[in-house]
């Protein structure tokens, strides 16, 4: 790692004068001061909500660990009929749990648009999980085998739902066939797609910009609730899918507790948003 003197030498090699370097360091100091001021104010406003998100992660992790312990105790014969399904859902849930922490990190630092864009992937994982859970072992096995190939969705042909003449399966095909209430998620998923892509909607109507009136290029304490709530809901869904494969009473109790806490988390984020932005008309 370069020390300060090394960095200054690099600046000089790049053609910066001493006054240029001083101006750069002054600018950096200003940025860091603004970050610290924002973080102090931000933490005070949203702290209870962030604790709610962390509590939810702890509950989900506890439920999944309980599920894994229960599964480890089963015999090969007891696991054999659903082993590929469990393996696929286990990996999907682990990936979603990691993304949940990424989203939480982004919202804690005032980047709701980045968090919402990341949630898009979580939602797609839940769709894939629901499809695999619905069609079972043949599909799950093909999904796992496809991990070492360039196949994105053609593994879904094993479901028997598509004609042999179909050239490629799309995510939209899978979305239409999985057992998820797509209408309930449609608006959020559409908005997340706009956030990810170079759309005019995602450009001029950024999540962290209240009423689209300020096209920000900095951190924001607005727009935090949506990605926080959606990511928790999606993680709960995918975790419940995993834990339903080899059902266990203890795991079910923890999943129920997590579902109850999800309702509290939603209320905490909505109430925090309303307290911080009393004139806002946003509806979650």
Order of alpha helices (4+ residues) and beta strands (2+ residues): alpha-alpha-alpha-alpha-alpha-alpha-alpha-alpha-alpha-alpha-alpha
